[in-house]
Amino acid sequence: MPMLLQGIVYLTNPVGGNAPFDQALAAIAADQGRFELIQWLQVPFFLLIPATFAVAWVTRRQVPRLSTAGAIVCLGGLGAGMFLLGGPVTPDYMTVHAGLDPAVMEKFSAAMEDQPILALGSLLFILAITVGLLLQGLALWRSRVAPAWMGIALAVGGFTHPFMPTHVVAGIGLLVAAVGFAGASVALLRTSNDAFDLPPLG
């Protein structure tokens, strides 16, 4: 669910996340309703934390070390990012929505981006999406609790995300990662009560 909706966000947004402030402002002013929808689509993104737990849980018996490493990197980075970063309501959106001074808000946005705490949150969040999901995808692939291609989808969809040339291609990559999470969900649902909390095999 979280990666699926986030992929839709990227495909729905007419401008990339790194677009200049004035360009984003113009896009929001032209279609404010679309950006309100984008905000609501991002609300369930916190479900990425339980989704990460699901991958770790279904892979832990077969590949406990790899599963644990992926979970630590992913959950640590996601927790830091979600706590330290701003969220879906952005300064450019509020400029249009509340009729604020664009010049002042552009300076405010630039000043916020220069804050070291936000830079740290961004770095840890990117590490979670790239390195964390890569490790989790490899764990899903090696554990064989889901088809191997689903583990590869999770690994590739997360790891390549920051390197995509456009936000549309990045959105497609997130949809690919969503397929990997779906594999973990199916594996978790197929786990019997008796096998749910057995110790690692190795």
C-alpha positions as CSV (number, residue, x, y, z in Angstrom):
1,M,0.0,0.0,0.0
2,P,2.5,2.7,0.9
3,M,4.8,2.2,-2.1
4,L,1.8,1.8,-4.4
5,L,0.3,5.1,-3.3
6,Q,3.7,6.9,-3.3
7,G,4.3,5.6,-6.9
8,I,0.9,7.1,-7.8
9,V,2.0,10.4,-6.2
10,Y,5.1,10.6,-8.4
11,L,3.1,9.8,-11.5
12,T,0.3,12.3,-10.6
13,N,2.6,15.2,-9.7
14,P,3.3,17.4,-12.8
15,V,6.6,18.6,-11.4
16,G,9.5,16.8,-9.7
17,G,10.3,17.1,-6.0
18,N,13.4,19.0,-6.8
19,A,11.7,21.6,-9.1
20,P,12.5,25.2,-8.4
21,F,10.2,27.0,-6.0
22,D,8.6,29.2,-8.7
23,Q,7.9,26.3,-11.0
24,A,6.3,24.3,-8.2
25,L,4.3,27.4,-7.3
26,A,2.9,27.8,-10.8
27,A,1.9,24.2,-11.0
28,I,0.1,24.3,-7.7
29,A,-1.7,27.5,-8.6
30,A,-2.8,25.9,-11.9
31,D,-4.3,22.9,-10.3
32,Q,-4.5,23.2,-6.5
33,G,-7.0,20.3,-6.3
34,R,-4.4,17.9,-7.7
35,F,-1.9,18.8,-5.0
36,E,-4.6,18.3,-2.3
37,L,-5.1,14.8,-3.6
38,I,-1.4,14.2,-3.7
39,Q,-1.2,15.2,0.0
40,W,-3.9,12.8,1.0
41,L,-2.3,10.0,-1.0
42,Q,0.8,10.4,1.1
43,V,-1.0,10.1,4.4
44,P,-0.7,6.2,4.5
45,F,3.1,6.4,3.8
46,F,3.7,5.7,7.5
47,L,2.5,2.1,6.7
48,L,6.0,1.6,5.2
49,I,7.2,0.9,8.7
50,P,4.9,-2.1,9.4
51,A,5.5,-3.2,5.7
52,T,9.2,-3.3,6.5
53,F,8.5,-5.3,9.6
54,A,6.5,-7.7,7.5
55,V,9.5,-8.3,5.1
56,A,11.8,-8.8,8.1
57,W,9.5,-11.2,9.8
58,V,8.9,-13.5,6.8
59,T,12.6,-13.7,5.9
60,R,14.1,-13.9,9.4
61,R,14.0,-17.8,9.7
62,Q,15.9,-18.4,6.4
63,V,18.3,-15.5,6.4
64,P,18.4,-14.0,9.9
65,R,21.5,-11.9,9.6
66,L,20.6,-10.3,6.2
67,S,17.0,-9.8,7.4
68,T,18.2,-8.1,10.6
69,A,20.6,-5.8,8.8
70,G,18.0,-4.8,6.3
71,A,15.5,-4.1,9.0
72,I,17.9,-2.0,11.1
73,V,18.9,0.2,8.2
74,C,15.4,0.5,6.8
75,L,13.6,1.1,10.1
76,G,16.2,3.4,11.5
77,G,16.3,5.6,8.4
78,L,12.5,5.6,8.0
79,G,12.0,6.5,11.6
80,A,14.5,9.4,11.4
81,G,13.1,10.6,8.1
82,M,9.5,10.6,9.1
83,F,10.3,12.3,12.4
84,L,12.8,14.9,11.1
85,L,11.4,15.8,7.6
86,G,8.5,18.1,6.8
87,G,5.8,15.8,5.4
88,P,3.4,16.2,2.5
89,V,2.2,19.8,3.2
90,T,5.0,21.9,1.6
91,P,5.8,25.6,1.8
92,D,5.0,26.0,-1.9
93,Y,1.6,24.5,-1.4
94,M,0.8,26.7,1.6
95,T,1.9,29.8,-0.3
96,V,-0.9,29.2,-2.8
97,H,-3.4,27.7,-0.4
98,A,-3.1,30.5,2.3
99,G,-2.2,33.4,-0.1
100,L,1.2,34.0,1.4
101,D,3.9,36.2,0.0
102,P,5.8,34.0,-2.6
103,A,9.1,35.9,-2.2
104,V,9.1,35.5,1.5
105,M,8.0,31.8,1.3
106,E,10.7,31.1,-1.2
107,K,13.3,32.4,1.2
108,F,11.7,30.4,4.0
109,S,11.9,27.2,1.9
110,A,15.5,27.8,1.0
111,A,16.4,28.5,4.7
112,M,14.6,25.3,5.7
113,E,16.6,23.2,3.2
114,D,19.8,24.5,4.7
115,Q,19.0,23.2,8.2
116,P,21.5,20.4,9.2
117,I,18.8,18.4,11.0
118,L,16.7,18.3,7.8
119,A,19.8,17.3,5.8
120,L,20.5,14.5,8.3
121,G,16.8,13.3,8.1
122,S,17.0,13.3,4.3
123,L,20.3,11.3,4.3
124,L,19.0,8.7,6.7
125,F,15.7,8.4,4.8
126,I,17.6,7.9,1.5
127,L,19.8,5.3,3.1
128,A,16.6,3.5,4.2
129,I,15.1,3.5,0.7
130,T,18.3,2.6,-1.1
131,V,20.4,0.4,1.2
132,G,17.7,-0.8,3.5
133,L,15.2,-1.9,0.8
134,L,18.1,-3.4,-1.2
135,L,19.0,-5.6,1.8
136,Q,15.4,-6.5,2.4
137,G,14.8,-7.4,-1.2
138,L,17.9,-9.6,-1.2
139,A,16.6,-11.2,2.0
140,L,13.2,-11.8,0.4
141,W,14.9,-13.3,-2.7
142,R,17.3,-15.6,-0.7
143,S,14.7,-16.7,1.8
144,R,12.4,-18.2,-1.0
145,V,9.3,-17.4,1.0
146,A,8.1,-15.5,-2.1
147,P,8.9,-15.8,-5.8
148,A,12.5,-14.7,-6.4
149,W,11.4,-12.0,-8.8
150,M,9.4,-10.3,-6.1
151,G,12.5,-10.0,-3.9
152,I,14.4,-8.6,-6.9
153,A,11.6,-6.1,-7.5
154,L,11.8,-4.8,-3.9
155,A,15.6,-4.6,-4.1
156,V,15.7,-2.8,-7.5
157,G,12.7,-0.6,-6.9
158,G,14.2,0.9,-3.7
159,F,17.9,1.0,-4.6
160,T,17.4,2.8,-8.0
161,H,14.8,5.3,-6.7
162,P,17.2,8.4,-6.1
163,F,19.0,7.8,-9.4
164,M,16.0,7.9,-11.7
165,P,16.2,10.7,-14.4
166,T,12.6,12.0,-13.9
167,H,9.9,11.8,-11.2
168,V,7.7,9.8,-13.5
169,V,10.3,7.1,-13.9
170,A,11.0,7.2,-10.1
171,G,7.2,6.7,-9.6
172,I,7.3,3.6,-11.8
173,G,10.2,2.3,-9.7
174,L,8.2,2.7,-6.5
175,L,5.4,0.6,-8.1
176,V,8.0,-2.1,-8.8
177,A,9.0,-1.9,-5.1
178,A,5.3,-2.3,-4.1
179,V,5.3,-5.6,-6.0
180,G,8.1,-6.8,-3.7
181,F,6.2,-5.7,-0.6
182,A,3.1,-7.6,-1.9
183,G,5.2,-10.7,-2.0
184,A,6.1,-10.3,1.7
185,S,2.4,-9.7,2.5
186,V,1.3,-12.9,0.7
187,A,4.1,-14.9,2.5
188,L,3.0,-13.5,5.9
189,L,-0.7,-14.3,5.3
190,R,0.3,-17.9,4.3
191,T,2.3,-18.4,7.5
192,S,0.4,-20.7,9.9
193,N,-0.1,-19.8,13.5
194,D,2.2,-22.6,14.6
195,A,5.0,-21.4,12.3
196,F,4.6,-17.7,13.0
197,D,7.2,-17.3,15.7
198,L,9.6,-20.2,15.2
199,P,13.3,-19.5,15.7
200,P,15.7,-19.1,12.7
201,L,16.6,-22.3,10.9
202,G,20.3,-21.6,10.7
